[in-house]
Structure formats: C-alpha cells, structure tokens
Amino acid sequence: PKGKELKGGSRNVKLETLQSGYTPAKRRLEIATIAVFSLLWIAAFWNTFTAQGVDNQLSITLFAFVVSLFVGDFLAGFVHWFCDTWGSPETPVIGVIIRSFREHHIDPKAMTYHDFIEVSGDSCIIPIPFLAAAAMWRNQDLFQVELFLLHCTLWVTAVVMMTNQVHKWAHLGERARPTVVTYLQKFNILLTPSMHSQHHRPPFDKDYCIFNGWMNPILRPIDFWKRTERIITKVTGVIPRADDADWTERFEVEEAKRK
C-alpha cells in the first residue's frame, strides 16, 4: 500500500501524493452528485410537505426532525468511522473517498481550504437512492408512519450532506466562521472545535459523530466502535487503522496483528 511505501517519508510528500488523487474527473463527479442530490431533495421536500390525509402532521414533522438530528449524526459518524478505520486510498471504488480521510489526519487544516463542492460532494452519494424513493413515494392518504419516514429521509439526508461542511467549520477559527454557525456551536447544535478535538488525538479512534456530536456521549460508554472493530477483526483478520497508521506515523498498530 502507498502509505506503507511512503512510511518515513516527509509529510509534504505524503500530502502531495494524496492531493494528486483529487482529479478533474473526481471534481466533475462531485458537481454532478451535488446537482442530483439537490434536485431530488427539493422533489422529496415537495412530496413530503404536500402529503394529505394524515392527522397530527405538525407533531410528526417536529418529532421526525429531532430524531433525524440523532440518526443523521450517527450515520455520518458510521461513514467517518468506516473510512478512518478500514481500507486505503488504493481500495477499489471507495479508495478515492478514503483518500481525503488520510489527508485530513496528516493535515487537519487542509480541508479548510477546500470549497463546498470538494468538502461535500462525497457526502451526497449515499443519500441519493433514499431521496429518489422519498420523491416518488405516494403522498395521499398516508399512514402516520409513512409521513414520519418521509420526514426522516428528508432531514437525515440533509444532515449527512452537511456533515463535512459542519466538520470544516469546526476546524476554522472563530473569525473565519459565519456568525450563525458560531452561535449554533455555542448551544451545541453544531459540532464545536473543543468537542471535535477529542477525535484528533492519535490513534483517532473515538468520537466519530461530527454533525452535532450528540451521539458521541451515547456511544462512548458502551465502547460501540471498538466492540464493532473487534468483531470485524475476529471474522476477517483485518486490523483497524493499519493504513492510517502508515500514512500519519503518529501511532502504531501491533505488527504481530498485521501478519
């Protein structure tokens, strides 16, 4: 793997190697993905808010919105954990996404120089089929649970799409952040820099939920991520964060486990 080949190399060489993976083709794909996501989200929004035949619509809407803030934080955290922990930039299909996670652990500030397209393009991929389903779902004479799920789809996908932008704001200085973002951070509605600093302590193995961070104190006491990793390693033999250790060289995994 490239990270292992470059072990002992300079930080700049590693960053240049990773940054070279951001190609014009990848940029075009991100633009297309954001465009498709946006169109489908608008269609799903219209379909959801024009639904008829359901009692207590306001209550369902508000409840679904609050639930979505937790669910979206967890799902975005799951993707974050997966890409931090498994695979490499050379992994087929998803390696181009993992590349940015390796870059981020070498230079956490690098993402603050990326625009919205580069920051959020990958976050739009997984929500697209769910938004397509929500946009085409029937909106007449719905059961309450159907309306609840439509609202959850709408707001969870919005949270997932915005997570990396919120993550970027957590790495910006206060003067560089929009005033409304700083205000929301003070009330812990969005991820704060102090909350996120816990994740950036090597070996980068905790507090993966980075939209509002609400799921971190729920998952931490039950050791959710480590328990999941132990199960995967027992079944597959794959060692968590081995590739990240090679790229960052800020922590070690047991060599005996690599073999």
Disulfide bonds with the S-S distance in Angstrom:
none
